[in-house]
């Protein structure tokens, strides 16, 4: 197709059928909308998302990782997911939670009191625990050394200038909106290989 050819269209928009949704769920009264209708619709959506079968393992794994264990075992994730689903976690005869789906008290108790989180034997394993991102390691080191920024630091010695080329990361310079790692990233180790 010649670009200068006016007799032929070199771009034809795709044919799209109109989108028809049969019986869409709507809690709004179109004649007299109320604020409570928005609350009902929001609650229905949250209940739908929370009750999905993938929500409990996904939320459990992310919470475990944010509590400092980068490579949780599948048994650990399953234990926390079960506490998330049932809303109860029992440890040494004490029950946490009120039995409702997604009870945070039961979920956090399952994370903090699980044998994998409290075992001292795992502390000697180099693959166990939380792995910090490189830029967080540098900032923690600077904080541990007692670094306090002053107004003339930027002009005399730019400590963080070019950090992306030094450690591969810098605050606010991630390659996309999802940060430097994918949500399902696991550092190499025995749990990552056990899939």
PyMOL commands that set and color helices and strands:
alter all, ss='L'
color gray80, all
select helices_A, chain A and resi 35-50+55-66+74-86+104-113+115-118+121-124+134-144+153-156+163-167+190-193
alter helices_A, ss='H'
color red, helices_A
select strands_A, chain A and resi 89-91+94-96
alter strands_A, ss='S'
color yellow, strands_A
deselect
rebuild
show_as cartoon
